[in-house]
Amino acid sequence: MDVPTLDTTLTVTLLPALPLQWPQGFIRGARVRGGITVDLAWKNGMATKAVFNVDQDIIPRNVQIVYVGQVLAQFRTKPGLSKVITLS
């Protein structure tokens, strides 16, 4: 079994299991490993926008954002980074 390190890319999967009872909505301030906060909105059961805010006191690492089995974005964290992903 491989043990993740700071050199391991952090994979964030958006809405892997959205309940049918929540066809639209949003969450703010969800915490992700690596010192990242995520705000996420969805409509008709599909993600529409994700905002990733990186804490000031992090160790930089690579991140990939996955949605519906596809990599939507990749970036390297740095203190204070804000990354917006708009989905159609």
Buried (B, 14 or more C-beta within 10 A) or exposed (E): EEEEEEEEEBEBEBBEEBEEEEEEEEEEEEEEEBBBBBBBBBEEEBBBBBBBBBBEEBEEBBBBBBBEEEEBBEBEBEEEBEBEBEBE
